[in-house]
Amino acid sequence: MFGKTKQPDNTSHWIRHEHILRSDHYECARCHVKKDRPTNACPNCGAVMKSTKSDPQWVDELEMFDAILGD
C-alpha cells in the first residue's frame, strides 16, 4: 500500500579466521556456521556468498605466545 516492500537479501559473505598453528576456517556472516573451506553458497542457510572478509586471529594468538614466553 505504501510502496514496494524490499525483498529479503539472500546474500552474505564468509569470514576467514586465520590462525598460526592450525588451519584457517570460514564462518558464515549470516548464520555463523563454520566450515573448512568457502563455498559459493552457505550449506546451512542457503545464502549466496559474495565475498570473503578476513579476521586475523593469529595476531591475538601471537600476543598470547609473547606473554607466555616473556618477550
Stockholm file with secondary structure:
# STOCKHOLM 1.0

chainA/1-71         MFGKTKQPDNTSHWIRHEHILRSDHYECARCHVKKDRPTNACPNCGAVMKSTKSDPQWVDELEMFDAILGD
#=GR chainA/1-71 SS CCSCCCCCCCEEEEEEEECSSSCCEEEETTTCCEESSCCSBCTTTCCEEEEEEEEETHHHHHHHHHHHHTC
#=GC SS_cons        CCSCCCCCCCEEEEEEEECSSSCCEEEETTTCCEESSCCSBCTTTCCEEEEEEEEETHHHHHHHHHHHHTC
//
